[in-house]
Amino acid sequence: MKKKAELLRCTILLLISLGAGLALSLFPDTAARGAARGLNVCLSVLVPSLFPFLVLSVFLVRSGAAALLGKLLEGPMRFLFRLPGCCAPVILMGMAGGYPVGARGTAALLQAGEIDEKQARRMTLFCVNAGPAFVLSAVGAGFLHSPRAGGILLASSLSAGLVLGVLLRGHDPLTVQSRSISRAPAKAGDALVASAFDACRSLAAMCCFVILFAVILEFLSILIAPGMMLACLSAVLEITGGCRDLTAQGAPLWLFAAALGWGGLSVQLQILSLPGAPCLSYPRFALARLAHAVLAVPFAVVLNAIFPPEITAQEVFSNTSSQPAADLGGSPIAAGALLVCCAVFLAACYSPRFGAGRGKKEAHGRL
């Protein structure tokens, strides 16, 4: 029975591969357009908005600054999420940086021995949020032409993520305990260099998935007529193009909130393929993303009723493919988070335990 199932699986994959190869051979221009579109998204949205936060999220862990900051937030973290305090900076960076930042920081905590595998899996389920740079600038100001709509979507996504984290905390008192064995923090300079290389590797993997799904969506646009169905399918597969297509169809704001909570299959595969990511089955991860999407909808509906956006997406839709890239640096929340992390970086550099101070002691010992 198992051999038959395996044979059926291989046959299906072979047929899909042959079909994809035939499509690429018959429609090379379509594939090229999709790849160019995905590459443009990587260069104009993904790299400028995520790279600094990916570097900082890993640096906080490698330098030991996360443990230092975590001591101040140990109580709230244990009470809300049943996690050690060192997880707080990673959760905050995930909220400020965007989808893969929190997941990459979680993997760094696991590699450093600050949390165990069970805690890392639980964090990966809820530390996946759309960042302010993308929601406020790309979706709100760029696609919807409504900063207020962007604020509603951001508040809905972050609130749903926090609620999901509380719901997933469980009742096992052992889950609040950190691992007793952890790696010694690296010097500030070494941690920064390693974090930069780590961010480059992570971004390369993310860009591969973005380009791949852009090609898939380009072929789907040939098979499916433009409309709400294609827009929803686009949002299920890839979030940036999905939000643009939802805007073109004049979709309600709660549908944007659900799409941002889901994140897109492209983002989900990016997260599961990150270096050092915890062993997590896709069905469980997809269920958590679906729960995030469902939780975000009521927040969006209530906030939209209290603070209705100035204008609707359908009234102002136009081709704004170049707009998000111009506005990515204008997020006050992201800028504030960046300044806070820079302050932590400087503190780590001059702390006797982390970096410069330790180097001086070693030099004095050699003299």
DASULFEN-V257518 format. One line per field, one symbol per residue. ss: DSSP state (a for helix, b for strand, c for the rest). Layout:
ss->???
This chain:
ss->caaaaaaaaaaaaaaaaaaaaaaaaacaaaaaaaaaaaaaaaaaaaaaaaaaaaaaaaaaaaccaaaaaacccaaaaaaaacccccaaaaaaaaaaacaaaaaaaaaaaaaaccccaaaaaaaaaacccccaaaaaaaaaaaacccaaaaaaaaaaaaaaaaaaaaacccccaaaacccccccccccaaaaaaaaaaaaaaaaaaaaaaaaaaaaaaaaaaaaccccaaaaaaaaaacaaaaaaaaaaccccaaaaaaaaaaccaaaaaaaacccccccccaaaaaaaaaaaaaaaaaaaaaaaaaccccccaaaaccccccaaaaaaaacaaaaaaaaaaaaaaaaaaaccccbaaaaaaaaaaac
